[in-house]
Amino acid sequence: MALSSEEDKFLEAAVAAISRIAGLVAAMPSDDRAGALLAAERRLLQAARDYGCTEASARKWVSAIMRDLGARVKVVEALLD
């Protein structure tokens, strides 16, 4: 299934931001990281909606992005230790 132009634009912006977000989250005190990831998820969902993605599409893509973001945070954490 082809991406809609809205999905494509959102994914381009979101993927470009993943490394930066991961670095910011990993640099936070460990007690604050879970909350920061939840905040990032909320902001990504809102961004997807702002780009015009349907609710189902927004949730699907943000879920995939959050899996990648969580993995990248762990990699950055390991580098910072």
WOTA-V176621 format. One line per field, one symbol per residue. phi: phi as a letter, one per 40 degrees, with the letter a starting at -180 (. if undefined). psi: psi as a letter, one per 20 degrees, with the letter a starting at -180 (. if undefined). A space follows every 50 residues. Layout:
phi = ???
psi = ???
This chain:
phi = .ccccccccccccccccdcccdccccccddcccccccccccccccccccc chccdccdccccdccccccdccccccdcccc
psi = pqqrhggggghggghhigggggggghiqqhiigghhhggggghggggggh ijqrgggggghhggghggggghghggghhh.
